[in-house]
Amino acid sequence: MGAAGYGVHHPLCQTLVALVGTPHATTNAVVLPHSVRFAATRAPEAIGRLARALGERANPSLAAERVAALSVRGDDHARRARGGRGALEGVVEGVSGRPELDQGPSGRPSEDELRALLRAAL
């Protein structure tokens, strides 16, 4: 984390877990493809390298799809993580002030970008 920073994924998931009580590991798995998709538009070179590491071409748009294929989508825990929908505005408010959002290759997202990322994930 020291070299790459936290970016959007880690503080977003920590806030979901803290405010909504969703399972930690599953929340990370459910949100990760959406965090990667978000970062692909802001840090295409870095996410392209991730795609290559996951066995895809170095195309940033393929990284999120590969991560999604590896994540948990259908089990009961994933459904519990998606229960965070009702707390969306509280989570956006809670994560918006976190300094970790300034770290990482994708930069600080706006509240609208956070909201859209959460809606897609949850």
N, C-alpha and C positions, 0 to 999 in steps of 0.2 A: 504494500500500500504506500510505502514511503516514496517509491520511484514513480508509481503510476497515479497515485492519488485515489480518492474515493469516487469521484464523479457523481453521477446521479443515483446509481443503483443502490449502493450501500445505505446512504442516509434515507432514501425513500423507503427501503424495506425495514430499516430500524424503526422508522416512524410508524409504519403500518403495524408492526409487531407491538410496539409500545402503546399505541392509541386504540387499536382494534383487538389486539390479542390473537392475531393470526399466528399459526405455527411458523417459527423462524425459518427453518430449512425450506419448507414448502413455499412460503412467501417469496423467498429468494428465487426459487425455481420458476414460479409462476410469472414473476415480474421480469426476470432476466432477458427473455427474448425481446421484450418491449424496450428495455433499457439499451440493449444492443442495437435495435432498430433506430432508437432515438440518436444514439452516438454515431451511427453510420452516416447520418447526414451532416454531422458536425466534425467528425474525425474519420473520414473515409479511409485514409491510409492505415491508421491503427486498426480499424475494424476489418479492413481488407486482409491484414496480417492474421487476424483472428480467424477469418474465413479459411484462409490457407491452412492454418494450424488445425482446423476442424475437418480438413480433407476436401475442402471446396476450392474453386478458383479464387483468386485474390479479389473477389468482387464483394464489396461491403454489404450489398443487399442480400447476399447468400448467407452471411454469418447469422443473422437473426433467425432465418428459417432453419438452419442447422441446429442452433441452440434450442429452438422451439421443439424440434424433433427429439431432442435429448431430455427435455424438461418433463415434469409431471403435469399432465393435463386432465386426466380423467378420474383420479382417485378422490376419495372423500376429503383428504387434506387439502387438495387443490380447491375443491368447492368451498372449504372453510376459509381459505385465503381470499377467495373471491367475495367472501362476505364483507370485505372492507368497502364495498360500493357505497353503503349507507353513510360511511364516515369520510367520504371523499373530500369534502371541503375542509374538514378538520385536519386531515392528513396533509393536504396542500398547504394549509396555514402552518402546520407544525414543521414541515420540512423546508419551507421557504426561507426560514431564518437560519438554517444550518450552514456554518462556514464551509463544510466539506463540499458543498455544491460548487465552490469555486475551484476545486481541484480536478485533475483529470483532463483528458483530451477534449471532452465535449463542452466544457465551460458551464457556467451557471444557466440553468433553464428558467424561463419565465413561469409565472404561476399558470398561465394558459397552457404552456407546454407540459408542465407537471400534471395538470388536470387531464390533458389529452392522453398522456402516457398511462396514467392510472385508469382512465376509462377503458382504454384498450386492454390493459392487463386484467382488470377486474370485471 
